């Protein structure tokens, strides 16, 4: 029996049918393969396998159009899903792999890197509610460093762990009118961090737990700096600090160096002023009795010798 060459039609035992080019008995060239489940492939074949460019029509109104290798989607292609979603980009061994654009049925859209059919690497995603994320992904989750913008205008820039803000980050809360810079855990402010309340013109720097302030320092709108403590984010301790400590904390908050030398200089100037004579240190005038005694002494004749008993007069 001679091997098929050229254009022909062949029916297989499982009910599948092929119409197209043959070479030495194998599907080779252009042709259409009809499967018994209702799907079909229209495109190029090499040595009996789908290879090159072609379109595959799946039973449930799904279709792939693009490049093939070894009867698998491989290279660049477009897949239209039954629910209306659509992927356009790179494929490897039947899976989305490399750079690609995915449009989901709810209006969300992802553009970026894929690995093994998962969003993985750097990518951007616009959500149906108006939110937007740009950054690192791992196994379909935001993982690593990225920027998230919420529909209400709030933003978060920092580390993510399995889709949740975790680690070091910066959050701008449009509803709270605040800007927080610090640590996060499970999506909440947790650990060391500072929060500036732009509407109240106040700033808290200290420790947080599960999204609530715990203890730290408050920079008040009137310029004062106080040490504060909270319970369930309610103020329970308020301690006013010394002027010197307030100046030091303000300098640190502004990224400035607190000048200890200047403080010492001011103290030194004050000490030298205390060394000057005051009116109370000058000699006081003599008492009245002392003054009278001095006058009597001036009336006595100066003999140059101490006074003694009078000598006897010779008879």
C-alpha positions in Angstrom: 0.0 0.0 0.0 1.4 3.4 -1.0 1.7 6.2 1.4 -0.6 9.2 0.9 0.8 12.3 -0.7 -0.9 15.5 -1.6 -4.4 16.5 -0.7 -6.7 13.9 0.7 -9.3 13.0 3.4 -8.9 10.4 6.1 -11.3 9.1 8.8 -9.7 7.6 11.9 -11.1 4.8 14.1 -12.0 7.2 17.0 -14.3 9.2 14.7 -11.9 12.1 14.0 -11.5 13.3 10.4 -8.7 15.1 8.6 -8.9 17.0 5.3 -5.8 18.5 3.8 -2.2 17.9 2.8 -0.4 14.7 3.3 3.3 13.8 2.8 4.4 10.2 2.9 1.2 9.2 4.8 1.4 12.0 7.5 -0.6 15.2 7.9 1.9 17.7 6.5 1.0 21.2 5.2 -2.3 22.9 5.5 -5.4 21.1 6.6 -8.4 20.9 8.9 -8.8 18.3 11.6 -12.3 17.5 13.0 -12.5 15.9 16.4 -15.4 13.7 17.4 -16.1 16.1 20.4 -17.1 18.9 18.0 -13.8 20.8 18.0 -11.6 21.5 15.0 -8.2 22.8 14.0 -7.5 24.8 10.9 -3.9 25.5 10.1 -0.5 24.0 9.5 0.8 20.5 10.2 4.3 19.1 10.4 4.8 15.4 10.4 1.3 14.8 11.7 1.4 17.4 14.4 -0.2 20.9 14.6 2.8 23.2 14.1 3.1 26.7 12.7 0.1 28.9 12.6 -3.5 27.9 13.1 -6.8 28.3 14.7 -8.4 25.9 17.1 -12.2 26.0 17.7 -13.2 24.4 21.0 -16.6 22.9 21.7 -17.8 25.6 24.2 -17.5 28.6 21.9 -13.8 29.1 22.8 -11.1 29.7 20.2 -7.3 30.0 20.0 -5.6 31.7 17.0 -1.9 31.8 16.8 1.3 29.8 16.9 1.7 26.1 17.6 4.5 23.7 18.4 4.2 19.9 18.8 0.4 20.2 18.8 0.5 22.7 21.7 -0.1 26.5 21.9 3.4 27.8 21.8 4.6 31.3 20.7 2.3 34.2 20.2 -1.5 33.8 20.1 -5.0 34.9 21.2 -7.4 32.9 23.2 -11.1 33.9 23.5 -12.9 32.3 26.4 -16.5 31.3 26.7 -17.2 33.9 29.4 -16.0 36.8 27.2 -12.5 37.0 28.6 -9.6 37.3 26.2 -5.9 36.7 26.4 -3.4 38.0 23.8 0.3 37.3 24.3 3.0 34.7 24.6 2.4 30.9 25.2 4.6 28.0 26.1 3.5 24.3 26.2 -0.2 25.2 26.1 0.1 27.7 29.0 0.2 31.5 29.1 3.9 32.3 29.6 5.8 35.5 29.0 4.4 38.9 28.2 0.7 39.1 27.7 -2.6 41.0 28.0 -5.6 39.5 29.7 -9.1 41.1 29.6 -11.5 39.6 32.1 -15.3 39.4 31.8 -15.9 41.9 34.7 -13.9 44.6 32.9 -10.6 44.0 34.8 -7.4 44.0 32.7 -3.9 42.7 33.4 -0.9 43.5 31.3 2.5 42.0 32.2 4.4 38.8 32.7 3.1 35.3 33.0 4.6 32.1 34.2 3.0 28.7 34.0 -0.5 30.2 33.3 -0.2 32.6 36.3 0.4 36.3 36.6 4.0 36.3 37.7 6.7 38.9 37.5 6.1 42.6 36.8 2.7 43.7 35.7 -0.2 46.2 35.9 -3.8 45.4 36.6 -6.8 47.7 36.3 -9.8 46.5 38.4 -13.5 46.7 37.5 -14.2 49.0 40.5 -11.6 51.6 39.3 -8.7 50.5 41.4 -5.2 50.0 39.9 -2.1 48.0 40.8 1.4 48.2 39.3 4.3 46.1 40.6 5.4 42.6 41.4 3.3 39.4 41.2 3.7 35.8 42.2 1.3 33.0 41.4 -1.6 35.3 40.6 -1.1 37.4 43.7 0.4 40.8 44.3 3.6 39.8 46.0 6.7 42.0 46.4 6.9 45.8 45.9 4.1 47.6 44.2 1.7 50.6 44.1 -2.1 50.2 44.7 -4.6 52.9 44.0 -8.1 52.6 45.3 -11.3 53.9 43.8 -11.7 56.5 46.6 -8.3 58.1 45.8 -6.4 56.4 48.6 -3.0 54.9 47.7 -0.5 52.4 49.1 3.1 52.0 48.0 5.2 49.3 49.5 5.6 45.6 50.1 2.9 43.0 49.5 2.7 39.4 50.7 0.2 37.1 49.0 -2.1 40.0 47.9 -1.9 41.8 51.3 0.1 44.9 52.3 2.8 43.6 54.6 6.2 45.1 55.5 7.4 48.6 54.9 5.0 50.9 53.1 3.5 54.3 52.6 -0.3 54.8 52.7 -2.3 57.9 51.8 -5.8 57.7 53.1 -8.2 60.0 51.3 -11.0 59.5 53.8 -8.9 60.0 56.9 -6.9 62.8 55.3 -3.7 61.2 56.5 -0.3 60.0 55.2 1.3 57.1 57.0 4.9 55.8 56.5 5.9 52.7 58.4 5.3 49.1 58.9 2.3 46.9 57.9 1.1 43.5 58.8 -1.9 41.7 57.3 -3.0 44.9 55.6 -3.0 47.0 58.8 -0.6 49.6 60.3 1.5 47.5 62.7 4.9 48.2 64.2 6.8 51.4 64.0 5.4 54.2 61.9 4.5 57.9 61.6 1.2 59.3 60.5 0.6 62.9 59.5 -3.1 64.1 59.7 -3.2 66.8 57.1 -6.6 68.2 58.0 -5.9 68.4 61.7 -2.2 69.5 61.1 -1.0 66.9 63.6 1.5 64.1 63.4 1.9 60.9 65.4 5.1 58.9 65.5 5.4 55.7 67.4 4.1 52.2 67.8 1.0 50.7 66.1 -0.9 47.5 66.6 -3.5 46.1 64.2 -4.2 49.5 62.7 -4.4 51.4 66.0 -2.0 53.8 67.7 -0.4 52.4 70.8 2.3 54.7 72.2 4.5 57.4 70.9 4.9 61.2 70.4 2.3 63.6 69.1 3.3 66.8 67.3 0.3 69.1 67.9 -1.1 71.8 65.7 -0.2 74.5 68.3 3.5 73.6 68.0 3.7 71.5 71.2 5.1 68.0 71.4 3.6 65.5 73.8 4.2 61.9 74.8 0.9 60.0 74.4 -0.5 56.5 74.9 -3.6 54.9 73.5 -6.0 52.0 74.2 -8.0 50.8 71.2 -6.9 54.0 69.5 -8.4 56.2 72.3 -6.1 58.6 74.1 -5.4 57.5 77.7 -2.1 59.2 78.5 -0.9 62.7 77.7 2.5 64.0 79.0 3.9 67.4 78.1 7.7 67.3 77.4 10.3 69.9 78.4 11.1 72.7 75.9 14.5 71.2 75.2 13.1 67.7 74.5 10.4 69.3 72.2 13.1 71.1 70.2 15.1 67.9 69.9 12.1 65.9 68.6 11.1 68.6 66.2 14.6 68.7 64.7 14.6 64.9 64.3 11.2 65.0 62.7 12.4 67.5 60.2 15.5 65.5 59.4 17.7 68.0 61.1 20.6 67.5 63.5 19.8 68.7 67.1 22.6 71.1 68.0 23.7 70.0 71.5 26.7 72.5 71.3 24.3 75.4 70.9 22.4 74.3 74.0 25.7 74.1 76.0 26.7 77.5 74.7 23.5 79.1 76.0 24.1 77.5 79.4 27.7 78.8 79.4 26.7 82.4 78.7 24.3 82.3 81.6 27.1 81.1 84.0 29.4 84.0 83.1 26.7 86.5 83.8 26.5 85.2 87.4 30.3 85.9 87.9 29.9 89.7 87.5 29.7 91.8 90.8 26.3 92.8 91.8 25.6 95.8 94.1 25.1 93.5 97.0 28.7 92.3 96.6 30.3 95.8 97.1 31.7 96.9 100.5 28.9 98.2 102.8 29.3 101.7 104.6 30.6 101.6 108.2 28.2 101.5 111.1 27.6 104.8 113.0 29.5 103.6 116.2 32.5 102.6 114.1 32.5 106.0 112.5 32.6 107.8 115.9 35.5 105.7 117.1 37.4 106.6 114.0 36.9 110.4 114.7 38.2 110.1 118.3 41.2 108.3 117.2 42.0 111.1 114.8 42.0 113.7 117.8 44.8 111.8 119.8 48.4 113.0 119.1 50.4 110.6 117.2 53.4 109.5 119.4 54.8 106.9 117.2 54.8 104.6 120.4 52.2 102.9 122.4 50.7 104.9 125.3 51.9 104.0 128.8 51.7 105.3 132.5 52.9 109.0 133.1 56.4 109.4 134.5 56.9 110.9 138.1 58.0 114.5 138.4 61.3 115.1 140.3 60.9 117.1 143.5 
